[in-house]
């Protein structure tokens, strides 16, 4: 397949393949920049873009079209604005990620300070596939980080 735009400019849209998903399994990941924060009516979502540094032994890269190392997965924390208990649970998940998995924060840091310290940190993350529930994407999947752990 051609890997430059001039060679594919006449391709029909219906012939474009789906984006390949990173294989499920465990990766060594790094956080190259600050997370994004998206707000909706019911949710505040903190998204960490995580660069794959290494695929571990439980990853089968044979079906992936491209370089796994350097590609990105997302770790998201969804804060439910309508459920106080769920909101507090997500606060604790984010705290655990920052303090215990990235090991970049102290209990006296604010969440904002801890997220700033996350840049450049590495951790282990499990890639999982989940259904893409966005309108127009029925039957499609997304790859993302489902579980995390410290490197050591």
PyMOL commands that set and color helices and strands:
alter all, ss='L'
color gray80, all
select helices_A, chain A and resi 5-8+13-15+61-63+84-101+111-118
alter helices_A, ss='H'
color red, helices_A
select strands_A, chain A and resi 25-31+36-39+43-55+72-80+122-131+141-149
alter strands_A, ss='S'
color yellow, strands_A
deselect
rebuild
show_as cartoon
